[in-house]
Amino acid sequence: MEIDLNILNVKSKVDIDMQVSFPKEDLNKAGILDMEKVNVKGNLTYNEEYILKVNIKGEMTLPCSLTLEPVNYPFDIDIDENIDEFIENSKKTQKTIDILPIIWENILMEIPMKVISPNAKNMKTKGEGWELITDSEEKGNHSLAKLKDLL
């Protein structure tokens, strides 16, 4: 969303209420399978500093860490940030500011390290000659345990 900085300097506040979507290519690079329209509400104010205060709500679809099944992951992000530096960089070339990259960065920071599908509870974790080992289980390499006695 492009915001005209001249209007912001006159009004000192611009209200933001929109739905945004991101290119499929950007979603794929971030490991997001799908993300419908994201609601963004808030404002951008100017009083010697540019302050962006917005709430971002949406739902992204991520792959399950165990089964790779799609899992819906809702998010609700509040941004209250001084964006003077960001605006200074954009003033060099234009009189508008695009807040979409700021919104995208905050969504990326909201992506969890792993997501587990509810169906993963029924997943097979043992078989003939194999067993799933999770981070919470501590299992040593028992094949080298006899070497410990030699020390």
N, C-alpha and C positions, 0 to 999 in steps of 0.2 A: 504494500500500500504506500503510495507516494503522498507525502504531506508537504504542502507548500510552506516554506519557512517564512515567507513574507506575511502570509495570513496569520501564522503563529505569533509573529512579532507584534501584530496589531491586536489580535484577540487575546493573546497570552494563554489560550487553551483551545485545543482541538479535541472533540469527542471522537472516539473510535468505537464502532459497532459494525463488525463485518464477519463474513465467513471466508476463510481462505483454504486453498488446497495447494498441494505441492506436486511437482512433476514426479511421475512414476520412477524416473531415473534417479532422482534424489532419494526417494524412499528406498529403492533397492540398494543404493550405496550405503545407507544407514542400517540395513538389515530389517527394514520394516516391510512387511508383505503388503499392507494396505492401510490407508488412513483416509477416512471420509472427511468431509468439510470440517474445519476446525473453527470454533467460535472464538472471536477475540473482542473483548469489551473493555473500555477504559478511556484514558485520555493521555495526551501529550501536552505538557504545560511548559511555559517559559517565564521564569522570574529570576533573571541573571544566570540561570542554569536550565538546561533542557532535561525535564524529568518525564520518563515514560512509566505510566502506571496502567497496567492492563492485566486482565485475567484471560487465560487461554484454556479452553475446555475442548476435549475431543476424545477420540478413541482410536488407538492404533492396533493393528493386527500384527503380532509377532510370532515367529516359529517357536514351538515348545523346545526346550533345551534337550529333552530326552527323545521325543517322538517326532519332532519337526511338524506336528499338527499346528494349524493356525490357532492362536489364542488371542482373544480380545483383551486389550489392556487400556482401561480408561485413564485419563490424566486430567488434572486440574492444577494449573500453574499460575501463581501470582508473580508479576514482575513489578518491581518498584526500583527503578534504576536511573542513574544519571547517565545520559548518553551524549554529553558534550563532546567527548573525543570522537565519537562516531560521526557526529554532525560536522565537526571541524574537518574531518577527512572528506566528507561529501561536499562541503561548501566550495572546495577548490574547483570542482567541475560543474556544479549545478546549484540551483536555489531550492531544491526539494530534498527530502529525506525519505528513504525507503525503509520502513520498519520491518518488512518481511524477513530479512536476514536475522534480525534480533529475535524474532518470534521462532524462527527455525532453529537457531542455536539453543534456545531454552527448551524446545521440544526434544532435541537431541540429547540434552543433559538429563532428560526424564526417562530415557530408555533404560530399563533394568538390565542388570548383568545376565540374568537368566529368568525365564518364565516357564512354569510347569503347567501343562494341561491337566485338567481334572481327570481326564481319561488315562493319564500316565500312571495312576495308582494301580491300575489293573495290568500294568506292563510286566512282562516276564523278566525277572532279574537274575535267574540262574538257569543253566542248561548243562548239557554234557560237556565238560571241559572248559566252561566259562562261567563267570560270575560278575555282575555289575558291582563295582566298588565306587562308593560316593566319598565326597570329601569328609563327611562326618564320621566315617569308619576308619579306624587306624589298623592297618594290617601290615605287618612287616614281611620281609622277604625271608620266609622260613627255610628256603633252600640253603641259605648261608649261615643258619643258626649254629651249625656244628663248628664253624670256624671260630666262633666266639669262645668256645671251650679251649681252643689251642692258645689263646693269648694269655 
